[in-house]
Amino acid sequence: MDWVIEELARLSFGDKRLDKRAQKILTKLSRNATDSIPAACSGAAETKATYRFFDNDQVTPEKINKAHFDATFARMEKKPIVLIPQDTTTLNFSTQYERKDTGPTTKDAAKGMQLHCAIAVTPEKVCLGVVSRKQWHRKELQKLTRAERNKKDYSTPIEDKESYRWLENYKQANEYAAALPNTMIVSIADREGDIYEIYKEANKIFSSEGAKAHFLIRAKTNRRICSESGKKTSNKIKETIRNEKPLGKMTIHVAETKKRKAREAHMTIYSKSICIAWPDKIRKEKPYKPVTITAVLCTENNPPAGIPAIEWLLITDLSVSTFEEACEKIQWYTCRWQIEIFFKILKSGCTIEKLQLTDKNFSACLSFYMIIAWRILYVVILGRHCPDISCECIFSKEEWQTTYVVVNRKKPPLVPPKLNDMIRMVASLGGYLNRKSDPEPGVKTMWIGFRNMQEHLRAKEAFEAVYGPTCG
């Protein structure tokens, strides 16, 4: 429970009893993340108290989020570089017919809501916490032709579009940059976040003395470029970069999916600082102020026959003039996958789509599960990044001793195991085989292992209540 107290140290509902109850509930839910609320609370009285807590008007998701955001900010303050990937996921509640806080998602028959989050991670992929969260539902799906969509897109201000969330998060990254002058902040997004307004906003900020968060985005559009004076040309980014001398070559491992086999891909890396022209849907400003970006192109050489070549186009405002700098930015972009893992833990590990709560109650409960999902991801990656530190920086004495006894069938040592050794033991409770040749455990075996570890702890407590203290 120590980490819970630390994480909610800045939480205030205006009632100390509610603050204490919040700590107890987060502890209960974190120990049984995959279970329902009644199962996690293990009793009618605790379950009723939990539901009454979420029903209290003083308990709001904003207050819970702020407490976690503040704790995340404190961790960010200690890091020289912090990456902030953002993304959107869909929560499906199609079977919960009476909910009023849902709407159509991809099909009219599928009901749910959209959740957009940003998390803070280090370049070593250690997740420091969640820094933003926005959820909404659509009232209806747009059934427009391409021409109608283009016309509407042209006439609708960015503030009235769903895509505004990407710009909002970049602006928030600038606020973090202003508050953390000794930390480099880099906002990261996939192709959905490739919107001209972000580049324009960054260009405006960097021409002033305001906060300066950087961006690193995978391009969706092969934009046209312009001259330094703002004159539009017919040249596009990719074709322009390919005329440059390559910075170097690298080999990456391509994971197997349903559509492709695993292979080693040989990539050529290009980079160039260029000015991008205004999109056709945006009226030209008079005079037009060119937006300067750095484009990094990674393209596969000689892909297997019948297999499309891998190609990534990254757009950033950071300087990329050497092969080492290009590799660094590519590695930073791979950290974006951490938010996908975060959503996987939230949906599959914490099973939030099965919660029988609605409206404000659901939102407040979701805030707790977001903290739990962060904690699982944090522990897993920290064990890989800092394998030799003591496990007591994460686990209590009772947790590591009980897990050691259950896994190894012998008394625990006097000295706590290393963190990575402990993580492997916990993961083995979730089905991880823990062989020397096995890769590091993933999040799924960890969230199952955490749950089973708590089951063993409860069994130990029950045993000691009847037979007295044990040796672990």
Solvent accessible surface area in square Angstrom, and as a share of the most:
residue,aa,sasa,rsa
1,M,87,0.39
2,D,117,0.61
3,W,47,0.17
4,V,0,0.00
5,I,83,0.42
6,E,123,0.55
7,E,4,0.02
8,L,5,0.02
9,A,71,0.55
10,R,126,0.46
11,L,13,0.07
12,S,73,0.47
13,F,4,0.02
14,G,69,0.67
15,D,31,0.16
16,K,170,0.72
17,R,189,0.69
18,L,21,0.10
19,D,28,0.15
20,K,125,0.53
21,R,64,0.23
22,A,0,0.00
23,Q,24,0.11
24,K,104,0.44
25,I,3,0.01
26,L,0,0.00
27,T,9,0.05
28,K,63,0.27
29,L,0,0.00
30,S,22,0.14
31,R,92,0.33
32,N,2,0.01
33,A,6,0.05
34,T,26,0.15
35,D,38,0.20
36,S,63,0.41
37,I,5,0.03
38,P,63,0.40
39,A,55,0.43
40,A,2,0.01
41,C,2,0.01
42,S,77,0.50
43,G,37,0.35
44,A,90,0.70
45,A,84,0.65
46,E,60,0.27
47,T,18,0.11
48,K,131,0.56
49,A,27,0.21
50,T,1,0.01
51,Y,78,0.30
52,R,167,0.61
53,F,6,0.02
54,F,0,0.00
55,D,91,0.47
56,N,50,0.25
57,D,126,0.65
58,Q,75,0.33
59,V,0,0.00
60,T,33,0.19
61,P,13,0.08
62,E,118,0.53
63,K,75,0.32
64,I,0,0.00
65,N,19,0.10
66,K,126,0.54
67,A,1,0.01
68,H,4,0.02
69,F,41,0.17
70,D,41,0.21
71,A,5,0.04
72,T,0,0.00
73,F,56,0.23
74,A,30,0.23
75,R,44,0.16
76,M,0,0.00
77,E,105,0.47
78,K,164,0.69
79,K,73,0.31
80,P,99,0.62
81,I,41,0.21
82,V,0,0.00
83,L,0,0.00
84,I,6,0.03
85,P,0,0.00
86,Q,1,0.01
87,D,10,0.05
88,T,30,0.18
89,T,17,0.10
90,T,51,0.30
91,L,0,0.00
92,N,76,0.39
93,F,2,0.01
94,S,34,0.22
95,T,110,0.64
96,Q,26,0.11
97,Y,187,0.71
98,E,160,0.72
99,R,18,0.07
100,K,172,0.73
101,D,17,0.09
102,T,21,0.12
103,G,5,0.05
104,P,8,0.05
105,T,8,0.05
106,T,114,0.66
107,K,144,0.61
108,D,69,0.36
109,A,91,0.71
110,A,22,0.17
111,K,82,0.35
112,G,1,0.01
113,M,3,0.01
114,Q,6,0.03
115,L,0,0.00
116,H,1,0.01
117,C,0,0.00
118,A,1,0.01
119,I,0,0.00
120,A,0,0.00
121,V,0,0.00
122,T,6,0.04
123,P,24,0.15
124,E,86,0.38
125,K,64,0.27
126,V,8,0.05
127,C,0,0.00
128,L,4,0.02
129,G,0,0.00
130,V,1,0.00
131,V,2,0.01
132,S,12,0.08
133,R,38,0.14
134,K,87,0.37
135,Q,50,0.22
136,W,48,0.17
137,H,69,0.31
138,R,72,0.26
139,K,189,0.80
140,E,135,0.61
141,L,41,0.20
142,Q,114,0.51
143,K,161,0.68
144,L,59,0.29
145,T,82,0.48
146,R,180,0.66
147,A,74,0.57
148,E,84,0.38
149,R,115,0.42
150,N,90,0.46
151,K,156,0.66
152,K,91,0.38
153,D,50,0.26
154,Y,89,0.34
155,S,83,0.53
156,T,33,0.19
157,P,75,0.47
158,I,26,0.13
159,E,103,0.46
160,D,104,0.54
161,K,45,0.19
162,E,70,0.31
163,S,29,0.19
164,Y,39,0.15
165,R,12,0.05
166,W,0,0.00
167,L,9,0.05
168,E,65,0.29
169,N,17,0.09
170,Y,1,0.00
171,K,73,0.31
172,Q,55,0.25
173,A,2,0.01
174,N,9,0.05
175,E,117,0.53
176,Y,27,0.10
177,A,14,0.11
178,A,65,0.50
179,A,58,0.45
180,L,6,0.03
181,P,115,0.72
182,N,140,0.72
183,T,11,0.07
184,M,72,0.32
185,I,2,0.01
186,V,0,0.00
187,S,6,0.04
188,I,0,0.00
189,A,1,0.01
190,D,30,0.16
191,R,118,0.43
192,E,90,0.40
193,G,0,0.00
194,D,12,0.06
195,I,25,0.13
196,Y,9,0.03
197,E,36,0.16
198,I,2,0.01
199,Y,1,0.00
200,K,85,0.36
201,E,24,0.11
202,A,3,0.02
203,N,32,0.16
204,K,123,0.52
205,I,23,0.12
206,F,73,0.30
207,S,72,0.47
208,S,57,0.37
209,E,172,0.77
210,G,39,0.38
211,A,27,0.21
212,K,81,0.34
213,A,0,0.00
214,H,33,0.15
215,F,4,0.02
216,L,0,0.00
217,I,4,0.02
218,R,53,0.19
219,A,10,0.08
220,K,149,0.63
221,T,65,0.38
222,N,39,0.20
223,R,24,0.09
224,R,85,0.31
225,I,19,0.10
226,C,8,0.05
227,S,42,0.27
228,E,153,0.69
229,S,97,0.63
230,G,5,0.04
231,K,149,0.63
232,K,47,0.20
233,T,44,0.25
234,S,94,0.61
235,N,84,0.43
236,K,86,0.36
237,I,0,0.00
238,K,50,0.21
239,E,90,0.40
240,T,23,0.14
241,I,0,0.00
242,R,100,0.37
243,N,131,0.67
244,E,64,0.29
245,K,177,0.75
246,P,57,0.36
247,L,50,0.25
248,G,21,0.20
249,K,143,0.61
250,M,48,0.22
251,T,75,0.44
252,I,30,0.15
253,H,122,0.54
254,V,6,0.04
255,A,58,0.45
256,E,122,0.54
257,T,66,0.39
258,K,211,0.89
259,K,193,0.82
260,R,94,0.34
261,K,167,0.71
262,A,50,0.39
263,R,39,0.14
264,E,97,0.44
265,A,1,0.00
266,H,105,0.47
267,M,2,0.01
268,T,6,0.03
269,I,0,0.00
270,Y,30,0.11
271,S,15,0.10
272,K,63,0.27
273,S,73,0.47
274,I,12,0.06
275,C,15,0.09
276,I,0,0.00
277,A,5,0.04
278,W,36,0.12
279,P,23,0.15
280,D,112,0.58
281,K,80,0.34
282,I,43,0.22
283,R,180,0.66
284,K,98,0.41
285,E,65,0.29
286,K,184,0.78
287,P,127,0.80
288,Y,13,0.05
289,K,115,0.49
290,P,26,0.16
291,V,4,0.02
292,T,70,0.41
293,I,2,0.01
294,T,11,0.07
295,A,0,0.00
296,V,0,0.00
297,L,0,0.00
298,C,1,0.01
299,T,20,0.12
300,E,13,0.06
301,N,45,0.23
302,N,143,0.73
303,P,45,0.28
304,P,64,0.40
305,A,107,0.83
306,G,83,0.80
307,I,63,0.32
308,P,111,0.70
309,A,51,0.39
310,I,23,0.12
311,E,49,0.22
312,W,56,0.20
313,L,6,0.03
314,L,1,0.00
315,I,0,0.00
316,T,0,0.00
317,D,39,0.20
318,L,16,0.08
319,S,79,0.51
320,V,13,0.07
321,S,79,0.51
322,T,61,0.35
323,F,55,0.23
324,E,124,0.56
325,E,54,0.24
326,A,0,0.00
327,C,35,0.21
328,E,73,0.33
329,K,9,0.04
330,I,8,0.04
331,Q,73,0.32
332,W,9,0.03
333,Y,24,0.09
334,T,53,0.31
335,C,0,0.00
336,R,27,0.10
337,W,153,0.54
338,Q,7,0.03
339,I,0,0.00
340,E,50,0.23
341,I,34,0.17
342,F,0,0.00
343,F,10,0.04
344,K,102,0.43
345,I,0,0.00
346,L,0,0.00
347,K,53,0.22
348,S,61,0.40
349,G,0,0.00
350,C,1,0.00
351,T,27,0.16
352,I,0,0.00
353,E,46,0.21
354,K,150,0.64
355,L,11,0.05
356,Q,137,0.61
357,L,14,0.07
358,T,57,0.33
359,D,75,0.39
360,K,64,0.27
361,N,33,0.17
362,F,0,0.00
363,S,14,0.09
364,A,0,0.00
365,C,0,0.00
366,L,0,0.00
367,S,2,0.02
368,F,0,0.00
369,Y,1,0.00
370,M,5,0.02
371,I,2,0.01
372,I,2,0.01
373,A,0,0.00
374,W,3,0.01
375,R,33,0.12
376,I,8,0.04
377,L,0,0.00
378,Y,37,0.14
379,V,1,0.01
380,V,2,0.01
381,I,11,0.06
382,L,20,0.10
383,G,0,0.00
384,R,107,0.39
385,H,86,0.39
386,C,38,0.23
387,P,51,0.32
388,D,100,0.52
389,I,69,0.35
390,S,55,0.35
391,C,0,0.00
392,E,82,0.37
393,C,73,0.44
394,I,25,0.13
395,F,6,0.03
396,S,46,0.30
397,K,113,0.48
398,E,93,0.42
399,E,32,0.14
400,W,3,0.01
401,Q,33,0.15
402,T,6,0.04
403,T,1,0.00
404,Y,35,0.13
405,V,43,0.25
406,V,35,0.20
407,V,48,0.28
408,N,57,0.29
409,R,203,0.74
410,K,123,0.52
411,K,148,0.63
412,P,21,0.13
413,P,51,0.32
414,L,180,0.89
415,V,113,0.65
416,P,36,0.23
417,P,18,0.11
418,K,101,0.43
419,L,0,0.00
420,N,19,0.09
421,D,70,0.36
422,M,0,0.00
423,I,3,0.01
424,R,38,0.14
425,M,14,0.06
426,V,0,0.00
427,A,0,0.00
428,S,33,0.22
429,L,31,0.15
430,G,12,0.12
431,G,55,0.53
432,Y,26,0.10
433,L,119,0.59
434,N,59,0.30
435,R,133,0.49
436,K,207,0.88
437,S,103,0.66
438,D,21,0.11
439,P,108,0.68
440,E,68,0.31
441,P,3,0.02
442,G,34,0.33
443,V,14,0.08
444,K,116,0.49
445,T,31,0.18
446,M,0,0.00
447,W,14,0.05
448,I,41,0.21
449,G,0,0.00
450,F,32,0.13
451,R,71,0.26
452,N,37,0.19
453,M,3,0.01
454,Q,12,0.05
455,E,78,0.35
456,H,63,0.28
457,L,18,0.09
458,R,89,0.33
459,A,59,0.46
460,K,36,0.15
461,E,107,0.48
462,A,61,0.47
463,F,103,0.43
464,E,49,0.22
465,A,88,0.68
466,V,111,0.64
467,Y,158,0.60
468,G,22,0.22
469,P,130,0.82
470,T,54,0.31
471,C,80,0.48
472,G,13,0.12
